[in-house]
Amino acid sequence: METKAEWRAKAGRQFLLRVGFLIIVGGVLLLQSVAHAQGWQEPGRSIGKISTEGNLIVMELDEGALGKANLFDLVGHTLRFIPDRQGYRVENVPLQWDPELGAALNGSQVTLHNFKFPFSSREWDAFSVGRTGSISFDGQDGVPGRAGAARQGQDAAEGGRGGGLSIGRFDQLSQAASAIINTMPAICVFLKPRMSGPRYIKEATDRVVITWDLTEPVGGIQDFSWVKTTNRFQAVLRQDGVIEMSYDQVAAKDAIVGLYPLIREGAEHVLATLAGARNPSVAPHLNVQKLELAVVDNVLLEVKLEARGPVLQEGDPLLPGVSYRVFFDAHNQPAKRPSQTEATTQADVVWTVRGVGGQGGEGGGARGGAKSRYIATGAGVSQRVKISSNTISIQGILPAALKGADRIDVHVEVTAPGNSAPVDRMPARSVKLLGIQGPGVDLSSLTRQDGPFTIVYESFHYLALPNPRDMACTVLKALGDKFDFLAYYSDFRVDNQEAGTPSNGPLGGNVTGIGAKQRGLESYCSQGRFQWQFVQPVYVGSNQMQERPPDGLTGTNRDIAFYARQLGERSPDGKMLSYNLAMSQLGHEMGHRWSAFVSAKVNGEVITLGPTHWARGLQAAAAFPFQRSVEASAMGGGVWQDNFDGTYTQLDDDYYVPATGWSHLDLYLMGLITPAEVPDFFLLRNLVPAGNDTNGHPIFKADRVKITIQEVIDVEGPRVPGVEQSQKNFNTGIVLAVEHGTKPSRELVERANGIRERWIDYWTTTTGHRSSMTVNSQPLASAGQAKPDSSRPAGLSK
């Protein structure tokens, strides 16, 4: 049994996982909110034009605001990778398909009996075949030594180890393609997370054929399809090292395809060493004295920054908010160097090393406590950061924006926590690019005359994810700080394997006593009102934006179709309420504005009730159910029946489909009920399965801890403003994001309006009519939308 200290430490680590991705907790899918820096964040900017259509907001994005999509174009083709010295040459030929698939693969491990396959400077008689379209050669069933943590969420989602190579569940494929480099020897035949289905294996004397017959995920709130899709592709590994990848039928349009042998570090060619100025007015770790730019093994671009004194170590509480930014620019007119301001704002590529995590720092959440660390971000750069004494080192591939450039300009800026202005700069210097070959290619256009390539791949992906602060600023600059919440929907898909979205925001309105504090209003272009939002637009073709699932579908209790008859009993026409999945997402994500960040002090022990979502064992029944008589909170927890024999029956779990209401604790944190209206509740710890009741509800043995609202207040302080002064009337902006030069489709407008109407009904019902919601594109003071009191921060109303 874990100690209290271990339990709290684990809770802190889980809390850190709020930084922008989905996780699996206890086998249950929970959508995490994004907790960005508690201090200064890079300010958002406008990325489009705003207009209105009735009560909806239309955001026409600037040209190229989300980059360009690169969709899969190899159906009916075979790629042949031919060894040549230390690399490969590539041929694109008509489909070569072996119809004899062989035996279905049981598990993921394959052992060769007739030959050894040469790859990544070794010969292999065994490898792992992943369910998501890859082959790995590390001998550990797909868990890379330096990237093992990245696959944990996917493994749990698949019900166990999936084999092959995996990436982080919320990674963008455009970025993950380069991040795979040097994690393990691997072949990506069609690497796409969340795929499932059978794999087949056939070994001959001089080759082995692996075939996948997969579907994209179907039926769930985070899925793009209600029914299975067909994705049939094949790999042939030959004894002479030749590799063929063939694509018969492929419905999916995004994946990573290519070869990833390990690069043996050591062959380093220094391109330039640039000197910085001594700046005694800033701390030694913030004053960059030297930048070294080098090429490693002709593939990786390496940047080393040397400071005047030792850089901060990971775990240092002063690290969060420290930022080192390296700007690269390939100018069409090298003789005309831009000003420092122009070089910063117009740079083609920026690689950033940022300190995150820890108390009050980025990623640490409202309560913090997680170990601070460095991460690197930017086009092509690996997240891994090496520190040694005075030096910070990062590596990545040559970004696409710099390909073909003979010379590039490089400069550096350093910022300190809580300060948007750089405290140290290294002016732009020109560097000649020599000896670097980018591994990212257009596979369909390669011939045997190209290369050879040490590593070679193509990332097929949708449009890039927008910066959430940019989206908020685009709306608020145009229409004013008149929205509490913003929800985005679109006619286009973004580079994300999930159809849903996390959420974030500055927590406007000056609410305290809820475990999270207002921060970064200026980064969202808010004067004090704006509170929370979706991080990315939800695609109109996803399950989540459908009015209802198609008739006749059945599924597990994680699919809305499973509840069709039960939910239809509420309606005269026998159909469930419209846009149920949309309400699940909206209610859950906007509920993160208040929940679930609090703790309680019970018998001297501070117990975390979350983090981010209510703990599975928390008694959190919905005070005002949305559509069923028994519902757990949209923010997690469960409805637990005490059997008075040391066991507890779970009447409803912490999954948020179908849409549910909020618990009494949620409503208190929202400022809608008094502490006296929150009944005592409990937390079940050390849950152990103990069978099911006659209705199929799971039963657990557990240790029960009684909790009162006062024990929450003892940790967090009282909720301020209290129920008499708290905001009761809220306004949501529903934003239709469209590409440059286009207008929203009729389908997008109709579905967004349907969601708008249901959201108003959902909010009123689940708050017990103690609060109201409007969805107005340009809200005005009225009986339904109270005028903010000028004596209090905007957004609060009596």
N, C-alpha and C positions, 0 to 999 in steps of 0.2 A: 504494500500500500504506500502511495506517495505521501511525503510529508507535506505540511502546510506550506512550507517555503517552496517546495518543488511544485506544488499545485499552483501557487501564485506566479511562480516563474513561468510555468507553462501558459497560464492565462495571459501573461504579458507578451509572450511570443505570439500567441494567437491574435492578440490585439494588433500587433504589428502587421499582420496579414491584411489589414484594411487598405493597404496601399495598392488599390486599383486592380484586383483580380478576383476571380471566383475561387472559392475553396469548398471542399467537402468536409463536413463535420459530422461525425457519427453516422456516415452513410447518407446524410441528408444534404441536398443541394441548398446552399444558402447564398444569396447574392450579397456580396460585401459592398459596403459604401467605400468611397475613396477618401482617405484622410490625407490631404496635402499639408504643406508646411504650416505650422502654427504661427510662424513669424512671416517675414516678407516672402511673397511669391512674385515671380515675373508677371507684370501687369498684362491683362488681356488687351486685345486690340480688335477693332472691327474687321470682320472677314467677309462682309457681304452687305447687300442692300435690304432694307426692311420695308415691307408694306403690310397691309392688313386685308383679310378677306372675311368679312363678318366679324365673328369673335375669335378668329384664328389669326396668327401672325405668320407671315411668309418671309423666310430668309433666303434670298437668292445669293448664293455664295459667289465670291469673287472667282474669276477664272484661275484655275490651278490651286485654289485654297486648300484642297485635300489631295493634291498631287494627281496622279493618274493611276487608273486601275490597269492591271496586267493579267488578263484572264487566260485560263488554260486553252492551248491551241494545238494539242498534239494528238487528239483523237484520230484513230486510223493510221497512226505512224508508229515506227519503232526507232528508238535512239540506240545507236551502237557506240559504245565507249571502247576504244582500242588503245591498249598500253603503248606508250612511246617514251622511252627513257624513264624519267621520274614522274611522268604525267600521262595524260590521255588526250587522244584526238577523238572527235565526235562526228558521227554520221547520222543524218536524218533520212530514213528510208521508208518505203511503204510498209504497212503492217505485216509483221512476221509473227503469226500467232500459232502456238501449239495447242490444238484442241484436246489433246489427251492430258488432262490436268493432274492425274495421279491421285494419291490418297489425301483425304482431308487431314489437315495438321491438327493434332491434339496437343494443345499447349503452344509454346512459342519456340522451343529449342529444336534445332535440326543438327544431326550428326551425319557427316559425309562418310561413305564407306569405300568409294571407288577412287577418289583423288582428293588432293588438297587445293583449295582455291587461293591464288595469290592476290593479296590486297594490303595496302598500307605497309609495305616493306616486310610482310610476313606471309606465311602460308597457313591457311585455316582449314581445320576439318570439322568445325562446328560454328554455328552462328545462331542468332535469335531473329525470328520473323515477327514483326510487330503487327498488331491488328489495325494500326493506322497507316500502313503502307510503307514500312521501312525495314531495313535489315541492319543489325548491329553486330560487331565482332569483338566485343569486350569480354565475353565469357561470363557476364553477370546478368544475363536475361534482361538487358536493356537499361540497367541503372548505371549511368556514367559516374565515374568517381568524382568529377567536378560539377556535374549537373544533375545529380541524383534527386535533389530536392525539387527540381523543376517538374519531375514526372509524378510526384505523389498525388496531386489533385486528379490527374487523368487516371492513374491506376485505380484510385478509389471509385471514380466515376464508372470505370469499366468493370467494377466488381472484383478487382484483383490485378495482378501484373499483366500488362498488355504485350510485353516483349518489344523488341526493336528499339528504336529511338523515340524519344518524346520531347516535347517542348512545354513550356509553361502554358497552362490552360488559357490564360488571357493574353498570350503573346500575339503580336501582329506578325503575320507570316513574312511580310516585307522585311522585318527586322530580325525575326528568329532565324532566317536563312543564314545570315552571317554569324549569329551567336552560336550556331551549332559547331562552327569550326573549332577543332582541337578539343572537343569534349569526348569523343570516342570515334574509332573507325566505323563509318556507317555509309549505307547506300539509301538514299531517299528515292523510292520508286514513285510514290505519290503520297508524301507525308502530309496528312490532314488530320488534326485532332478530332476526336469524338466519333470517328468512323467505327463500324463494327460489321462483323460477318465472317464467313468461313475463309480459310486459307488452304491451299493445296500444295503438295510437294511431290516431285517426281525426279528421281536421280537416275542418270544414265552413266555410261563409263567415263564420259569426258565432260559432262555438264549436269547442272541441276536446274530444274524449272520450278519457280514459285509463282503461284497465281492467287490473286485476291479477288473476291466477289463481295463487295462491301456496300453498305448503305450509309448515307448520312443520318444523323440522329433524327428521330421523328416523334411527333405527338406531344412533346413537352413545351413548357413555357419558353424555354430558351432555344427552341428549334425553328428551322425555316421551312419545314415540311410536315404535313400530317401523315404522309404515306412514305413507304420505303422508296429509295432511289437506287439506280443501278450504276455501279462503278466497278468495271472488270479491267484489270491490268495485270501484267505479267513481267517477271524478271527471269533472265537466263544468265547463270554464272558459269563461265566456261573454264576448263582446266588451264587454258593458255592466258587467262586473265581478262579476256574480252567479256564485257557486260552488255546485255541487251535489255531494254525496257520497252514494253509494248502496251499500247492503249487501245482496247477494243471498244468498250462503251463506258463513257465517263460523264455522269451528270454534273458532278461538282466542277466548279470553275476556279477553285483556289487550292493550292498545295505547294509543297516544296519538292523539286525534282533535281537530283544530282548526286555527285560522289564526294565523300568527305573522308579521305584518308588523313591520318594525323600528320601535322607538320612538325618535323623534328627541329625545335628551336636551336639556334646557334649561328646560322648563316645570316649575319646582320650587316647591312650596308648603310652607313650614316649618310644621309642626304645633306644635312646642315646642322650647325650648332650656332644658335642665336643667343646673344648676351642681353640681359636686362639691366636696368639701372638700379643701384642701391637706393632704397627708400626707407630711411630710418624712422619715418613718421608712422609706419604701420608695423604690426607684429611680424617677427621674422618668418613665420610660416605662411604669411600672406604676400611676401615680397619675392616674386619670381626672379631669380638671377640668371637662369639659363634655360633654354628650350633646345632639346635635341630631337630631330626628326630623322627616323631611320626606316629602312625596309627590311623585313625579316623573311627570309626564304622566298623572296620575290613575290610574296602574296600579301603579307600583313604590313600595314603602316603603323609604326610605333611612335608615340609621343612620350618624352620624358621631361618633366618639369622639375627643376631644382630650385628650392627656396633658399632664402638667406639663413634660415635656421631649421631645426627639425620640424617636420609637418606633424599635425595632430594625429595621434594614434586612434584607431577604432576603439570605441568605448568612451572616448573623452567627451564629457558633457558639453564642451564648447564647440564640438564638431558640427552639429546640425546647423544648416544655414550657410556654412562656408562653401564657396563655389569657385572653381577654376574653369574658365571657358577658353577654348582654343578655337579660333575662327580661321576657316580656310576659304579662300576666294580665288577662282580662276577667271581672270579678267580678259575680256576680248581685246582690250587696249592696255597692255601691260605698262606702257609708258605713262599712262594717265592714272596714277594711283589715287583712290578716293580718300576723302578725309577720314579721321578716326571714327567720327560718328557714322559716316556712310559705310565704312568697312564693317562696323558692328551690326548695323541694321540691314545691310544688303549682302552679308556674307552668304556664300553658297551652302556652306556646311558649318555647323558648330558642334564640337565635342565638349561635353560638360562633365566635370567631376564634381559631384555635390555630396556634402555631408548630410545624412538623413538619420532619422530615428532618435531615440533617447528622450529624456524628459523635455517636453515642450518643443520638440523638434519635428522635422518633417517625418511623417510616417509613424511617429510615436503615439499619435492619437491624443485625446484630451488629457489622458492621465500619464502617458509616456511610460518610462521605466524600461523600455527596450534598449538594447545596446546600440549606440550610434555606429554608423559605418559609412563607407564611401560607395557610391554607385556612379557608373559612367553612362551617359545617354547621348544619343546623336546618331545620325545616319551611318550605319556600318560599324559602329564601335561596339566592342564587347562590354558588358556591364562590369566585368572583373577589373578591379583596380589594385595595383601593387604599390605598396609604400615601403620605403627603406630610408631611414634617417631623414635626409632633406629632400628625398626624391619621390615623385608620384609618376607612375608609368601606366599607360593604357595602350591597347592595341585594337585594330579593326581593319576591315577591308577598305580599299579605296572607294569612297562613295560615288555613286553614279554621276552626281553633279560635277565631279572633278575628272571623270574619265576623258581622255583625249587632251587634257591640258598639258602643255609643255612646262609651264611654270605656274606656281600658285603663290599667293600672298598669305602669310601666316601671322596672326597676332594673338595676344593673350590678355584677358581681363580677369581680375580676382575681386570677388565681393565678400563682404563679411556678413554675419547674421544680422537681420533687421535693417539692412541698408541696401537700397536698390542701386546706388551709385558705386562704380568700381573704386576700390581703395588702392589698387595697383594695376598698372598697364605695361605691357610690352608692345611697342609700336610695330606696325606691319612691316615685314621683311619679305623679300622675294626668294623663293626656293625652287630649284629646278628638280622636277620629278624624273627619276631614272630608275629603271629596273623593277618596277612594280606592275604586276599583272592582276587585274581584278577578276575574281572567280565568278562573279555574277554575269551571266551571258544570256543571249537570246538563243535558246537551244534549237529552235526551228530554223534558224538561219545559218548555223555552223556547218562547215564542210571540213574534210580531212586536211585542208590547207591551213586551218586555224589551229592555234595552240602550238605545242601541247600545254595542257592545263594541269597544274598540280592538284588543285581543287576546282570543281566546275559544277555550277548549279544555276537554276532559274527559280525565282520565287514568283508564283502566280498568286495574285491577291486583288482584293477590292480597294476602294479609295481609302486613304489614310484616315485614322481616327482624328477628329478635330481636337484642338485644345479646348477644354471645357470653359476656361476663362474667356477665350476668344468668343465663344458662342454667347455667353452671358453678356459680354460687353457689346457685341453687335446689337443685341436686343435693347439693352438698357440705355445705350447712348442714343438710340433712335427714338425710343418711346418713353424713356424716363424710368426712374426707380419706382415702378408701380406694381411690381410683382413680388409675391412671396416665394413662388415656385415657378420653375420653367421645365417643361417636358418637350422633348424634341422628337419629331417623326420625319421620315424622309421617303422619297421615291428611289433612293439608291442604297446599296449596301456598303458597309465599311469593313475594314480589315479586322474582323473579329469573328471567332468561331461561335460566339453566343449571340442569339437574336436579341437578348435583353441588354441591359446597361447597368453599370454601377451608378453611384450618385455622389455628389459632393456639394460644397457651397460654403459661404462665409458665416453662416449662422447669424444673420442679421436680426436685429430686434433687441439686443442686449438682454438675453435671458441667461440667468445663472441658476445654480442649484440642480443642474441636469447632467453634470459630468462632462460637459463640453462647453467651450466658450467661444464667443464671437471672435473671428479673426479674418484678416485679409480682405476687408470690404473693398478697399481701393483696387485690389487685383481683379475684382469682378465688376468694377465700375459702378459700385453701389454707394449711395449716400447713407445707408443704414437700414434699408428695408429688406433687401433681397436675402433669402435664407438658404434655399437648397434647390438642386436641379439634377436632371439626368446628365451623365457624362458624355453620352453620344446619342445620335438619333437612332430610333428604332425603325427598321425597314418595314415598309407597308406590306410586303409580301410575307412577312414572318407570321408564325402562328399567333403571336401576341397581338397583332393588329387585326385579326379576323374577328368578325362579330360572334361567331360560334364555330365549333368544329363541324366538319361535314357529317351528315347523318350516317349512322351505321358503324361509326368507329367505336372500338373498344380499346381499353388499355389498362395499365396498372393504376394504382391510386396516386401516381404522380402525373397522370394525364387528366385533363379536364373532362374528356369524353367519358371517363369512368364514372363521373358523377352526374351525367346527363339526366337520368330519370329522377334522381333525388332532388336536384336543383330545379328541374322542371315542375315539380309539384307546387312551387310557389306561384307559378304563372298560369293565367287562364288558358293560354295556348299550349301548355305542357312543355314549353321550351325554357331552358335556363336563361337568366338575365344576359343581355348582350354584353360583349366585351369583358368577360369575366377574367381572362388572362391579363388584359390591360389594367384592370383594377388591382389584380394581384401585384403587378409591377409598380404601379403608381402608389398604392397604399403602402407597400413595403419600403420603397425607396424614399418617398417623402416622409415616411415615419422616421427615417434615420436622422431627420433634423433634430429629433428629441431623444431617440432611443437607439441603442441600448447601452449606455455608457456608465451607468451608476453602480455603486457598490453599497453594501450594508455592513454595519459593525454589529456583530452578534457575539455576545459573551466575550468581548475584547478582541475578536478576530474580524478583520476586514475581509469580506467575501465579495468577489466580483460576480455580479449577476449576469453579465454578458460573457465576453466582451463583444460589442457591436451588435450581436443578436442575443436575445435572452437565452441563457443556458438551457439545454434540452430539458433538464429536470426542474426548471422553474414552473411553478403553478401560475399560469398566465392565461386564464380563460378570457375570451372577449366579453367585455361588459355589455356591449350592444352588438350582437352578432349581425353580420351582413345578410346571410341567407340560410344558415343552418342553425339548429337549436344549440348545438355545441360546437364552438370554434375556439381554437387557440389564437393568440395574438398574431397579427401579421408580422410582428417583429421577433417571433420565435417562442421558445418555451413550449408548454403543452397544457392539456387539460388532464389532470391526474385525479383518479378516484382512489381514496385511501381505503384499503380493504381491511384495515385494523388487525392485520396479522403479520405486519412487516413487509407486505407486498402492496404494489400500486398498479392500477390498470390505466393505461394510456388511452384516453377516449378520443383525443385529437393530438396530432404531433406538431412539430415545429416547421413543417413544410408549408409554404404559403399558397398552395393551390388546393382547392378553389380559394378565391379572395375571401379574406376574413376581416374581422374588426380588430379593435385594440383592447388591451387589458386595462384594468383600473390603474395600474402603475403607469402605463403609457399615457392615459388620459390626465393623470396628475402631472406628469412631466410636460404635457402639452398645455398645461394651465387651464384645463377645462373642469376639473373637479378638485375639491379641497382634500387635504391630507385625511380628514376625518371620514371621507367617502371611500377611502382605499381600505378594503378589508385586509386583515392579516393573510399572508400567503406563506408559501414554503418553497424550499429548494431541496430536491432529491439528489443526493450524491452517492457515488459508488454504485451506479445502476448495474444490475446483473439480470439478464433475461431469465424469466421463470415461466415460460409458456404463453398461452393465449386463453382468453375467456371464450364462452360459447358463441360470441358475436365476432370472433376473430381479432379482438383488441389485444395487443401485447401486454403482458404482465411482467413486472420487474420487482426484484428485491432491491431495497435502497435504504440509505440513511436519510431521515427527514430532518431538515433544519427549519424551524419556524422563523419567519421574518415579519417585522412590522414596518410600516412606512416611516415611523420615527427613527428606526435603525438605519434607514436610507438617509434621512435628513441629518442624522448624526455625522455622516461622512461627507455628504455633498452640501450641507446647508439647506435652508428653505428655498423653494422655488420662487424666484423673483423675476418678473412681477407675479404676485399671487393671483388667485382665481378671480378676484374682484376687478383687478386692473389688467389682466392678461388679454392678449389679442384673441378675438373670437371670430372675426371675419377675415377670410383669406382670399387671395386671388392667384390663380394659376395662369401663366401664359403658355398656351399650346402652340408650338412653333413648327411650321412645316418647312424643312430645309430642302432646297432644290438646287440643282447644279446651275452653273452660270448660263444665262440665256434661256432658261426653261421656266415653265410655270407648273405648279402642283397638279398632279393628275386628278381626275374626278374621283378615282378610288381613294387617293390619299385624303382629299378634302372630306369625302363622305365618312370615311372611317375615323378621321380625327374629330369630326363633329359628333359622331356616335360616342366616342370616348369622352368627349367634353361633357355631354349630357349625363352619361353614366357616372362620371367622376363627381359631379355635383350631388347626385343622388347617394352615391357611396359615402361621401364625406358626411352628409347630413345624417344618414342612418347610423354610421359607425361611431359618430360622436354623440349619439343620443339627442340630436337636435340642439346641442349646446353650442354648436359652431356652424358657420355657413361657409360655403365655397362658391366663388364666382370664377368664371373663365372668360375674362374680358380682355380684348387686345389693347384697349386704351381705357382702363377703369376710371370712373369718376365717382366722387362722393355721392352716395345715395342711401336709401334705407337699407339696401342689401350690402352696401360697401361703406362701412363707417369711415368718416373722415379722420385721418390721423391727427392726434392731439399734438399741436406744435410744441408743447412743453416736454414731450417725450420723444425718444428716437422714432423716426419714421417706421411705420409698420405695426406699431402698437395702437390698439384702439380700445375704448371702454366697452 
